[in-house]
Structures are given as structure tokens and as C-alpha cells.
Amino acid sequence: MRRPLDVPLLRRRLMDRRITAIRRRGKYLLLDTDPAGSLLIHLGMSGRMLLSDAHAPRLAHTHLALRLDSGPELRLVDPRRFGFAQWLDPGGEATDPSLSALGVEPLSNEAEDLLPPLLHARRSPIKSLLLDQRLVAGIGNIYAVESLWRAGIRPSRLGSRISLGRLERLVREVRAVLQEAVEQGGTTLRDFSAPEGNFGYFAVRLQAYGRAGEPCARCATELREGRIGGRSTPFCPICQR
């Protein structure tokens, strides 16, 4: 995987501990335990956490299996091996290089105050800024595209060339898109599923991502597709400016 699994360390730290909370920071999962400490997990591009019958055959590329007292196993499956699982001792969250560099949480209470001036101060395409985890934690390509379409902002426009009022609307749309996606169980495009095996249904509500060449849902203009930072970026040439 992206970081080698230290299996002996995980056995020593996790055996007989109780999972007390499951949290998210950006695109990272944290499983807090008692006694103190956390298991840090990143799913990479296509990793999954599956809650499975302990006696069921393990899928190929199952890198980690946690046997729970209640019977099932929590399994980390990652065919591409871009993810990782790592133990964090108490206080490690503040020093881990992946977590300590993360920016503002878009769903936090302070996001609407902090993000507009932060984005307005930078001379980079607004879509690149949304995907920069050092500025905004946890937004991926799909949700950046959707949020910009909803806000009527062209993905290539520089952050410094967008008014604070329009950036405030963008942050509201980012929050709305993320909240709706959570309620719908995420966006299943290929092989993503929730731990219970359920698929995410937000894909059926996408208005821009994956719809290049189709009419815009607002003005019926054909959506175009560009590339920003190497990522596909559909947009409306009329509605988004």
C-alpha cells in the first residue's frame, strides 16, 4: 500500500481495544479507541471498508481485517493499493504529515467565514483551489465540478478574480453538495460501496460531472469539457462565468 502496513504494531495496539468513535478529517477516516489512540485510514482511489461475516471468503486485495467481538470483520480492501492504515498514538493527529497540513473543513461552522477570503487571495483557477487539500479539506473532483456549476462559476476563473459575494455563494453550494451526497450514500461511479455493501446514489443527481456534450440543465447549452490540473472538468460556457 502507499504506506507499509506494520502488522505487528497494529496487533499490539488494536487487540482487545474498544472502538469508541469513527471520525473524518478531510478524506481520512479515524477510528478512535479506548485506551487512547486511533487507527488512521485512507481509502485511496478505490479502497473500501467492508463489514463482512468473519467466515465469508475474503476478497482479493484485502489488506487488513479487524475481527470484532460482535462477530463480523471490518475489512480494508484496496485493489490499487493507493490507500493505507496506520496507528496513531495519542497526540499523533497533530504531528502526522497527512493530517497536520489539511486546510479548512468545508462542513465546519467556520467555513463560510474563512474560505471566501482564503480563496479570493489566490491567483489560481478556482477549481484547483477547491481541490487543494492544504486550503480546503476533503473536496474531490466530482463535488468541485458540481459545486461550481451550481454557483455559476467557471472552473478556470482565478480565485482573485471572483468577488467575495460569489465566493460566499460557492462555499454554500459546496456545503449543500457534500451534505446531499452524504445523505445519498456517496457517488457510485464504478466500484464504491458503503461498509454494508450499499451503493451511493448521488450520481443520479449530478448536473455537470460526466455530462459533457449534454444540454445544461439550466440553459440547455451544450456542456463543454476542459482539463484543469489534469482532471476532467465539465462546465457550461454560458451559465458559468
Backbone as CSV, one residue per row, in Angstrom:
resi,resn,N_x,N_y,N_z,CA_x,CA_y,CA_z,C_x,C_y,C_z
1,MET,0.840,-1.183,0.000,0.000,0.000,0.000,0.885,1.246,0.000
2,ARG,0.248,2.414,-0.010,1.022,3.655,-0.085,1.998,3.781,1.086
3,ARG,1.551,3.358,2.271,2.444,3.234,3.423,2.437,1.770,3.843
4,PRO,3.594,1.193,4.122,3.627,-0.229,4.502,2.786,-0.484,5.750
5,LEU,2.048,-1.590,5.754,1.270,-1.988,6.923,2.204,-2.581,7.967
6,ASP,2.221,-2.003,9.141,3.008,-2.538,10.252,2.091,-3.464,11.046
7,VAL,1.984,-4.708,10.581,1.021,-5.636,11.165,1.333,-5.947,12.631
8,PRO,2.601,-6.217,13.008,2.868,-6.474,14.434,2.459,-5.305,15.330
9,LEU,2.713,-4.069,14.873,2.328,-2.907,15.673,0.808,-2.812,15.786
10,LEU,0.089,-3.025,14.677,-1.365,-2.954,14.711,-1.942,-4.019,15.644
11,ARG,-1.349,-5.220,15.637,-1.821,-6.266,16.554,-1.656,-5.832,18.009
12,ARG,-0.484,-5.281,18.319,-0.228,-4.872,19.701,-1.163,-3.742,20.134
13,ARG,-1.423,-2.796,19.242,-2.204,-1.619,19.615,-3.712,-1.870,19.597
14,LEU,-4.180,-2.718,18.692,-5.621,-2.855,18.491,-6.252,-4.018,19.257
15,MET,-5.459,-5.029,19.609,-6.027,-6.197,20.261,-6.730,-5.813,21.568
16,ASP,-7.965,-6.246,21.712,-8.766,-6.049,22.929,-9.136,-4.599,23.199
17,ARG,-8.972,-3.708,22.243,-9.417,-2.321,22.427,-10.845,-2.161,21.917
18,ARG,-11.511,-1.169,22.468,-12.871,-0.846,22.044,-12.828,0.362,21.099
19,ILE,-13.515,0.276,19.958,-13.657,1.433,19.060,-14.735,2.333,19.647
20,THR,-14.363,3.534,20.021,-15.286,4.443,20.704,-15.912,5.476,19.771
21,ALA,-15.267,5.773,18.651,-15.801,6.779,17.725,-15.172,6.578,16.361
22,ILE,-15.912,6.976,15.339,-15.384,6.988,13.965,-15.529,8.417,13.460
23,ARG,-14.411,9.008,13.073,-14.404,10.407,12.656,-13.808,10.530,11.255
24,ARG,-13.989,11.721,10.673,-13.396,12.041,9.368,-12.612,13.331,9.490
25,ARG,-11.468,13.367,8.826,-10.707,14.619,8.674,-10.286,14.677,7.221
26,GLY,-10.889,15.619,6.445,-10.635,15.619,5.005,-11.100,14.291,4.426
27,LYS,-10.216,13.603,3.707,-10.542,12.312,3.109,-10.031,11.144,3.953
28,TYR,-9.683,11.418,5.188,-9.137,10.391,6.077,-10.181,9.961,7.095
29,LEU,-10.165,8.678,7.443,-11.004,8.136,8.499,-10.146,7.910,9.737
30,LEU,-10.713,8.183,10.901,-10.041,7.917,12.163,-10.948,7.071,13.042
31,LEU,-10.462,5.911,13.451,-11.178,5.049,14.376,-10.543,5.234,15.743
32,ASP,-11.221,5.958,16.626,-10.698,6.212,17.965,-10.943,5.003,18.852
33,THR,-9.995,4.746,19.758,-10.097,3.564,20.607,-9.960,3.928,22.080
34,ASP,-10.336,2.979,22.911,-10.132,3.055,24.355,-9.393,1.788,24.772
35,PRO,-8.158,1.914,25.332,-7.389,3.112,25.678,-7.097,3.997,24.458
36,ALA,-6.618,5.216,24.761,-6.480,6.254,23.732,-5.558,5.824,22.601
37,GLY,-5.841,6.389,21.440,-5.113,6.110,20.212,-6.110,5.966,19.082
38,SER,-5.636,6.027,17.841,-6.550,5.980,16.697,-5.928,5.201,15.551
39,LEU,-6.781,4.534,14.796,-6.366,3.914,13.542,-6.704,4.886,12.427
40,LEU,-5.690,5.341,11.697,-5.850,6.285,10.591,-5.943,5.501,9.288
41,ILE,-6.983,5.762,8.502,-7.217,5.017,7.260,-7.473,5.990,6.119
42,HIS,-6.849,5.730,4.986,-7.170,6.440,3.754,-7.516,5.392,2.711
43,LEU,-8.598,5.618,1.968,-9.090,4.618,1.022,-8.483,4.750,-0.370
44,GLY,-7.612,5.771,-0.582,-7.020,5.925,-1.896,-8.078,6.208,-2.960
45,MET,-7.877,5.665,-4.152,-8.801,5.911,-5.257,-10.014,4.988,-5.225
46,SER,-9.813,3.730,-4.846,-10.915,2.774,-4.956,-10.991,1.830,-3.767
47,GLY,-10.360,2.192,-2.646,-10.424,1.344,-1.473,-11.815,1.354,-0.845
48,ARG,-12.117,0.303,-0.072,-13.415,0.183,0.595,-13.210,-0.413,1.978
49,MET,-14.044,0.014,2.915,-14.156,-0.644,4.206,-15.439,-1.470,4.168
50,LEU,-15.323,-2.774,4.385,-16.480,-3.663,4.302,-16.704,-4.354,5.635
51,LEU,-17.947,-4.368,6.076,-18.335,-5.119,7.263,-18.842,-6.466,6.781
52,SER,-18.082,-7.531,7.049,-18.351,-8.833,6.448,-18.471,-9.920,7.511
53,ASP,-19.195,-10.980,7.172,-19.216,-12.171,8.016,-17.789,-12.692,8.153
54,ALA,-17.372,-12.970,9.380,-15.991,-13.376,9.624,-15.628,-14.662,8.888
55,HIS,-16.641,-15.478,8.578,-16.373,-16.758,7.909,-16.504,-16.662,6.389
56,ALA,-16.904,-15.511,5.882,-17.033,-15.343,4.434,-15.646,-15.223,3.808
57,PRO,-15.459,-15.752,2.605,-14.149,-15.625,1.941,-13.761,-14.163,1.783
58,ARG,-12.501,-13.887,1.988,-12.020,-12.514,1.836,-11.759,-12.209,0.368
59,LEU,-12.164,-11.022,-0.058,-11.921,-10.600,-1.425,-10.423,-10.468,-1.676
60,ALA,-10.043,-10.573,-2.947,-8.646,-10.294,-3.305,-8.314,-8.865,-2.890
61,HIS,-7.058,-8.647,-2.517,-6.582,-7.324,-2.098,-7.209,-6.864,-0.781
62,THR,-7.562,-7.833,0.074,-7.945,-7.491,1.444,-6.656,-7.333,2.245
63,HIS,-6.345,-6.112,2.624,-5.058,-5.837,3.266,-5.119,-5.873,4.786
64,LEU,-6.317,-5.677,5.341,-6.443,-5.629,6.787,-7.832,-6.122,7.166
65,ALA,-7.917,-6.965,8.208,-9.204,-7.443,8.706,-9.195,-7.318,10.221
66,LEU,-10.191,-6.621,10.755,-10.334,-6.445,12.192,-11.515,-7.291,12.660
67,ARG,-11.238,-8.325,13.480,-12.308,-9.165,13.998,-12.950,-8.475,15.191
68,LEU,-14.260,-8.270,15.116,-14.986,-7.591,16.173,-15.626,-8.612,17.118
69,ASP,-15.747,-8.241,18.400,-16.357,-9.143,19.369,-17.789,-9.498,18.994
70,SER,-18.454,-8.581,18.288,-19.838,-8.834,17.904,-19.969,-9.859,16.786
71,GLY,-18.848,-10.298,16.220,-18.890,-11.366,15.228,-18.289,-11.044,13.875
72,PRO,-18.690,-9.932,13.213,-18.182,-9.672,11.856,-16.753,-9.155,11.849
73,GLU,-16.219,-9.026,10.648,-14.904,-8.436,10.434,-15.055,-7.117,9.689
74,LEU,-14.265,-6.148,10.056,-14.167,-4.899,9.315,-12.924,-5.019,8.440
75,ARG,-13.126,-5.034,7.115,-12.042,-5.343,6.177,-11.715,-4.142,5.294
76,LEU,-10.429,-3.912,5.124,-9.933,-2.881,4.212,-9.524,-3.555,2.912
77,VAL,-10.245,-3.237,1.830,-9.996,-3.830,0.512,-9.558,-2.708,-0.425
78,ASP,-8.406,-2.866,-1.058,-7.881,-1.788,-1.907,-7.079,-2.387,-3.065
79,PRO,-7.747,-2.656,-4.215,-7.041,-3.268,-5.348,-5.892,-2.419,-5.875
80,ARG,-6.044,-1.093,-5.887,-4.985,-0.244,-6.455,-3.862,0.056,-5.470
81,ARG,-4.098,-0.189,-4.204,-3.084,-0.016,-3.154,-2.638,1.430,-2.984
82,PHE,-3.542,2.374,-3.239,-3.216,3.789,-3.013,-3.563,4.219,-1.588
83,GLY,-4.273,3.376,-0.860,-4.671,3.719,0.494,-3.652,3.255,1.516
84,PHE,-4.003,3.423,2.795,-3.125,2.915,3.854,-3.909,2.852,5.160
85,ALA,-3.341,2.121,6.134,-3.853,2.081,7.509,-2.650,2.201,8.421
86,GLN,-2.741,3.111,9.385,-1.591,3.407,10.230,-2.061,3.733,11.644
87,TRP,-1.319,3.268,12.638,-1.660,3.552,14.020,-1.140,4.933,14.425
88,LEU,-1.990,5.682,15.155,-1.589,6.962,15.713,-1.678,6.880,17.230
89,ASP,-0.555,7.108,17.913,-0.574,7.210,19.363,-1.282,8.489,19.768
90,PRO,-1.694,8.627,21.031,-2.319,9.881,21.480,-1.447,11.084,21.140
91,GLY,-2.046,12.110,20.537,-1.307,13.289,20.110,-0.751,13.184,18.706
92,GLY,-0.790,11.993,18.116,-0.219,11.811,16.784,-0.961,12.520,15.680
93,GLU,-2.235,12.823,15.918,-3.031,13.506,14.903,-2.465,14.891,14.590
94,ALA,-1.886,15.541,15.601,-1.356,16.888,15.408,-0.017,16.897,14.691
95,THR,0.672,15.754,14.661,2.007,15.715,14.062,2.073,14.882,12.785
96,ASP,1.054,14.080,12.520,1.080,13.267,11.301,1.128,14.187,10.085
97,PRO,2.046,13.953,9.132,2.191,14.868,7.993,0.948,14.963,7.113
98,SER,0.153,13.913,7.056,-1.052,13.952,6.229,-2.130,14.823,6.857
99,LEU,-2.284,14.745,8.164,-3.376,15.439,8.843,-3.029,16.873,9.212
100,SER,-1.776,17.094,9.617,-1.409,18.415,10.131,-1.436,19.492,9.045
101,ALA,-1.321,19.089,7.764,-1.278,20.065,6.673,-2.645,20.337,6.059
102,LEU,-3.695,19.694,6.569,-5.015,19.847,5.963,-5.605,21.217,6.256
103,GLY,-6.397,21.714,5.298,-6.996,23.036,5.408,-8.333,23.028,6.107
104,VAL,-9.174,23.978,5.751,-10.469,24.187,6.400,-11.440,23.063,6.016
105,GLU,-12.173,22.566,7.003,-13.231,21.593,6.732,-14.436,22.331,6.150
106,PRO,-14.876,21.994,4.934,-15.983,22.740,4.318,-17.306,22.606,5.068
107,LEU,-17.474,21.555,5.868,-18.709,21.385,6.617,-18.608,21.922,8.046
108,SER,-17.494,22.547,8.383,-17.341,23.104,9.722,-18.122,24.407,9.852
109,ASN,-18.380,24.810,11.074,-19.162,26.024,11.322,-18.468,27.279,10.816
110,GLU,-17.131,27.276,10.811,-16.403,28.479,10.424,-16.083,28.555,8.938
111,ALA,-16.462,27.545,8.152,-16.083,27.502,6.739,-16.584,28.713,5.956
112,GLU,-17.818,29.145,6.203,-18.387,30.250,5.421,-17.698,31.573,5.718
113,ASP,-17.063,31.687,6.879,-16.302,32.897,7.198,-14.866,32.814,6.702
114,LEU,-14.251,31.636,6.793,-12.826,31.504,6.493,-12.521,31.326,5.010
115,LEU,-13.350,30.554,4.308,-12.977,30.157,2.949,-13.062,31.268,1.902
116,PRO,-14.104,32.106,1.856,-14.148,33.126,0.795,-12.906,34.013,0.739
117,PRO,-12.443,34.614,1.837,-11.223,35.428,1.729,-9.985,34.602,1.416
118,LEU,-9.958,33.353,1.873,-8.819,32.484,1.592,-8.719,32.191,0.096
119,LEU,-9.845,31.923,-0.547,-9.868,31.643,-1.987,-9.628,32.917,-2.800
120,HIS,-10.161,34.032,-2.325,-10.026,35.309,-3.036,-8.576,35.793,-3.054
121,ALA,-7.760,35.349,-2.131,-6.376,35.830,-2.023,-5.421,35.096,-2.954
122,ARG,-5.907,34.139,-3.759,-5.001,33.318,-4.563,-5.290,33.441,-6.057
123,ARG,-4.191,33.500,-6.815,-4.271,33.644,-8.270,-4.083,32.280,-8.942
124,SER,-5.012,31.392,-8.691,-5.036,30.068,-9.314,-6.468,29.766,-9.717
125,PRO,-6.675,28.857,-10.681,-8.046,28.501,-11.053,-8.837,28.052,-9.831
126,ILE,-10.069,28.514,-9.738,-10.863,28.238,-8.555,-11.046,26.739,-8.342
127,LYS,-11.133,25.962,-9.418,-11.281,24.521,-9.222,-10.033,23.931,-8.586
128,SER,-8.851,24.384,-9.009,-7.612,23.897,-8.394,-7.563,24.250,-6.922
129,LEU,-8.077,25.416,-6.575,-8.083,25.828,-5.174,-9.004,24.930,-4.352
130,LEU,-10.159,24.577,-4.904,-11.080,23.702,-4.178,-10.477,22.318,-3.944
131,LEU,-9.637,21.871,-4.874,-9.037,20.537,-4.754,-7.755,20.541,-3.945
132,ASP,-7.243,21.709,-3.592,-6.007,21.813,-2.818,-6.329,21.497,-1.359
133,GLN,-5.912,20.311,-0.911,-6.257,19.865,0.440,-5.625,20.732,1.529
134,ARG,-4.608,21.509,1.168,-3.996,22.416,2.146,-4.884,23.630,2.410
135,LEU,-5.820,23.890,1.504,-6.746,25.011,1.669,-8.119,24.534,2.147
136,VAL,-8.655,23.545,1.438,-9.986,23.013,1.741,-9.853,21.502,1.864
137,ALA,-10.236,20.956,2.978,-10.015,19.531,3.233,-11.197,18.688,2.785
138,GLY,-10.952,17.752,1.871,-11.937,16.720,1.599,-12.747,16.831,0.331
139,ILE,-12.589,17.897,-0.470,-13.377,18.018,-1.699,-12.667,17.266,-2.823
140,GLY,-13.397,16.402,-3.521,-12.855,15.683,-4.658,-13.328,16.287,-5.971
141,ASN,-12.890,15.711,-7.077,-13.156,16.265,-8.393,-14.658,16.373,-8.689
142,ILE,-15.404,15.314,-8.380,-16.837,15.313,-8.689,-17.548,16.463,-7.990
143,TYR,-17.291,16.619,-6.708,-18.025,17.607,-5.925,-17.557,19.026,-6.219
144,ALA,-16.304,19.186,-6.622,-15.842,20.507,-7.055,-16.570,20.926,-8.331
145,VAL,-16.670,20.012,-9.305,-17.365,20.302,-10.567,-18.822,20.665,-10.306
146,GLU,-19.505,19.884,-9.471,-20.925,20.132,-9.196,-21.137,21.452,-8.474
147,SER,-20.288,21.747,-7.500,-20.437,22.979,-6.729,-20.237,24.198,-7.605
148,LEU,-19.254,24.156,-8.491,-19.000,25.288,-9.380,-20.147,25.478,-10.367
149,TRP,-20.723,24.388,-10.846,-21.870,24.516,-11.752,-23.044,25.159,-11.011
150,ARG,-23.312,24.698,-9.819,-24.440,25.251,-9.056,-24.225,26.733,-8.756
151,ALA,-22.975,27.113,-8.482,-22.685,28.502,-8.141,-22.557,29.385,-9.370
152,GLY,-22.540,28.804,-10.583,-22.415,29.576,-11.812,-21.044,30.182,-12.007
153,ILE,-20.010,29.497,-11.524,-18.634,30.000,-11.628,-17.835,29.091,-12.551
154,ARG,-17.138,29.687,-13.516,-16.329,28.904,-14.443,-15.121,28.325,-13.701
155,PRO,-14.840,27.039,-13.865,-13.757,26.395,-13.104,-12.379,27.007,-13.330
156,SER,-12.152,27.608,-14.503,-10.838,28.162,-14.819,-10.626,29.582,-14.291
157,ARG,-11.679,30.227,-13.781,-11.536,31.604,-13.291,-10.652,31.630,-12.057
158,LEU,-9.752,32.623,-12.013,-8.838,32.743,-10.877,-9.608,33.147,-9.629
159,GLY,-9.192,32.602,-8.504,-9.851,32.942,-7.261,-9.856,34.430,-6.992
160,SER,-8.754,35.102,-7.322,-8.635,36.538,-7.070,-9.538,37.369,-7.968
161,ARG,-10.083,36.768,-9.057,-10.968,37.476,-9.989,-12.446,37.207,-9.704
162,ILE,-12.727,36.569,-8.581,-14.117,36.276,-8.211,-14.466,37.108,-6.985
163,SER,-15.584,37.762,-7.021,-15.981,38.627,-5.896,-16.218,37.796,-4.641
164,LEU,-16.084,38.426,-3.498,-16.325,37.733,-2.238,-17.773,37.248,-2.146
165,GLY,-18.696,38.021,-2.700,-20.089,37.599,-2.681,-20.316,36.302,-3.433
166,ARG,-19.695,36.174,-4.609,-19.844,34.935,-5.387,-19.113,33.774,-4.708
167,LEU,-18.000,34.063,-4.051,-17.283,33.009,-3.326,-18.076,32.535,-2.117
168,GLU,-18.792,33.461,-1.493,-19.647,33.062,-0.378,-20.746,32.124,-0.856
169,ARG,-21.310,32.417,-2.040,-22.314,31.515,-2.592,-21.690,30.158,-2.923
170,LEU,-20.467,30.178,-3.467,-19.789,28.929,-3.805,-19.615,28.058,-2.567
171,VAL,-19.184,28.645,-1.474,-18.988,27.865,-0.250,-20.317,27.267,0.215
172,ARG,-21.388,28.022,0.101,-22.707,27.478,0.465,-23.075,26.301,-0.427
173,GLU,-22.766,26.406,-1.724,-23.078,25.308,-2.650,-22.205,24.089,-2.363
174,VAL,-20.930,24.321,-2.040,-20.042,23.204,-1.666,-20.654,22.446,-0.487
175,ARG,-21.065,23.181,0.532,-21.640,22.553,1.719,-22.921,21.789,1.374
176,ALA,-23.748,22.375,0.532,-25.006,21.722,0.151,-24.747,20.441,-0.635
177,VAL,-23.807,20.506,-1.586,-23.480,19.325,-2.395,-22.956,18.199,-1.509
178,LEU,-22.043,18.520,-0.605,-21.470,17.496,0.271,-22.536,16.894,1.188
179,GLN,-23.384,17.730,1.741,-24.430,17.227,2.634,-25.411,16.335,1.889
180,GLU,-25.785,16.731,0.660,-26.698,15.905,-0.135,-26.044,14.575,-0.507
181,ALA,-24.744,14.626,-0.841,-24.043,13.394,-1.207,-23.973,12.432,-0.025
182,VAL,-23.730,12.964,1.176,-23.712,12.113,2.368,-25.071,11.455,2.572
183,GLU,-26.131,12.230,2.425,-27.483,11.690,2.608,-27.803,10.603,1.582
184,GLN,-27.220,10.733,0.371,-27.466,9.770,-0.698,-26.493,8.598,-0.663
185,GLY,-25.581,8.590,0.310,-24.639,7.472,0.422,-23.438,7.582,-0.479
186,GLY,-23.129,8.798,-0.958,-21.964,8.988,-1.817,-22.313,8.868,-3.286
187,THR,-21.266,8.787,-4.106,-21.434,8.730,-5.556,-20.774,7.469,-6.084
188,THR,-21.567,6.509,-6.495,-21.025,5.276,-7.058,-20.907,5.427,-8.564
189,LEU,-19.655,5.472,-9.050,-19.423,5.525,-10.493,-18.878,4.198,-10.993
190,ARG,-18.076,3.523,-10.158,-17.516,2.237,-10.577,-17.756,1.190,-9.501
191,ASP,-16.897,1.184,-8.454,-16.987,0.085,-7.503,-17.090,0.537,-6.057
192,PHE,-17.463,1.793,-5.828,-17.589,2.246,-4.449,-18.864,1.699,-3.818
193,SER,-18.754,1.312,-2.551,-19.939,0.970,-1.781,-19.671,1.263,-0.319
194,ALA,-20.740,1.417,0.451,-20.630,1.643,1.881,-20.230,0.342,2.568
195,PRO,-19.853,0.376,3.861,-19.420,-0.840,4.552,-20.436,-1.977,4.512
196,GLU,-21.733,-1.645,4.485,-22.750,-2.697,4.431,-22.983,-3.201,3.019
197,GLY,-22.253,-2.655,2.032,-22.405,-3.082,0.649,-23.346,-2.225,-0.159
198,ASN,-23.958,-1.193,0.469,-24.888,-0.322,-0.256,-24.132,0.624,-1.182
199,PHE,-24.728,0.918,-2.319,-24.125,1.843,-3.269,-24.608,3.267,-3.012
200,GLY,-23.805,4.235,-3.464,-24.188,5.637,-3.322,-25.008,6.087,-4.519
201,TYR,-26.039,6.887,-4.259,-26.969,7.258,-5.316,-26.898,8.731,-5.703
202,PHE,-25.881,9.454,-5.238,-25.798,10.862,-5.611,-25.504,11.023,-7.102
203,ALA,-24.940,9.991,-7.738,-24.612,10.079,-9.168,-25.835,10.427,-10.011
204,VAL,-27.008,9.982,-9.595,-28.210,10.247,-10.400,-28.602,11.714,-10.322
205,ARG,-28.006,12.492,-9.387,-28.341,13.903,-9.245,-27.261,14.807,-9.830
206,LEU,-26.211,14.228,-10.402,-25.140,15.040,-10.959,-25.653,15.833,-12.155
207,GLN,-25.374,17.139,-12.166,-25.826,18.017,-13.239,-24.710,18.386,-14.210
208,ALA,-23.449,18.190,-13.809,-22.337,18.597,-14.673,-21.314,17.483,-14.860
209,TYR,-20.885,16.875,-13.776,-19.835,15.860,-13.884,-20.312,14.687,-14.747
210,GLY,-19.469,14.312,-15.715,-19.793,13.191,-16.589,-20.830,13.503,-17.652
211,ARG,-21.204,14.788,-17.806,-22.272,15.146,-18.748,-21.798,16.053,-19.885
212,ALA,-20.498,16.073,-20.154,-20.001,16.860,-21.278,-20.683,16.414,-22.569
213,GLY,-21.107,17.403,-23.369,-21.826,17.111,-24.604,-23.328,17.066,-24.430
214,GLU,-23.804,17.069,-23.197,-25.242,17.076,-22.933,-25.714,18.515,-22.685
215,PRO,-27.009,18.765,-22.818,-27.516,20.132,-22.581,-27.453,20.489,-21.099
216,CYS,-27.101,21.721,-20.827,-27.073,22.239,-19.468,-28.495,22.207,-18.895
217,ALA,-28.626,21.760,-17.647,-29.943,21.675,-17.021,-30.543,23.037,-16.751
218,ARG,-29.732,24.109,-16.810,-30.252,25.464,-16.570,-30.627,26.172,-17.854
219,CYS,-29.719,26.111,-18.864,-29.947,26.946,-20.053,-29.975,26.163,-21.362
220,ALA,-29.773,24.837,-21.278,-29.814,23.936,-22.439,-28.611,24.069,-23.366
221,THR,-27.620,24.920,-23.017,-26.384,24.995,-23.803,-25.594,23.703,-23.614
222,GLU,-24.934,23.247,-24.672,-24.148,22.019,-24.575,-22.978,22.219,-23.612
223,LEU,-22.851,21.321,-22.653,-21.746,21.385,-21.711,-20.436,21.035,-22.400
224,ARG,-19.409,21.801,-22.128,-18.079,21.527,-22.651,-17.235,20.832,-21.584
225,GLU,-16.107,20.309,-22.025,-15.204,19.672,-21.067,-13.784,20.182,-21.267
226,GLY,-13.169,20.672,-20.204,-11.775,21.071,-20.219,-11.000,20.205,-19.247
227,ARG,-9.723,20.516,-19.083,-8.895,19.810,-18.106,-8.176,20.856,-17.266
228,ILE,-8.322,20.723,-15.978,-7.644,21.613,-15.037,-6.902,20.743,-14.040
229,GLY,-5.601,20.951,-13.954,-4.800,20.105,-13.081,-4.834,18.650,-13.472
230,GLY,-5.021,18.377,-14.777,-5.063,17.001,-15.256,-6.378,16.292,-15.005
231,ARG,-7.395,16.992,-14.475,-8.677,16.357,-14.158,-9.761,16.838,-15.111
232,SER,-10.647,15.936,-15.509,-11.744,16.301,-16.395,-12.639,17.325,-15.692
233,THR,-13.034,18.354,-16.472,-13.764,19.466,-15.872,-14.895,19.922,-16.788
234,PRO,-16.066,19.301,-16.715,-17.202,19.771,-17.497,-17.707,21.116,-16.960
235,PHE,-18.222,21.949,-17.859,-18.767,23.246,-17.444,-19.689,23.766,-18.532
236,CYS,-20.535,24.726,-18.158,-21.430,25.380,-19.103,-20.775,26.693,-19.557
237,PRO,-20.566,26.891,-20.863,-19.922,28.121,-21.327,-20.795,29.362,-21.177
238,ILE,-22.075,29.183,-20.923,-22.977,30.326,-20.781,-23.276,30.601,-19.310
239,CYS,-23.739,29.601,-18.575,-24.140,29.784,-17.191,-22.975,30.075,-16.252
240,GLN,-21.839,29.478,-16.542,-20.691,29.620,-15.647,-19.742,30.670,-16.227
241,ARG,-19.461,31.711,-15.437,-18.620,32.787,-15.938,-17.625,33.236,-14.868
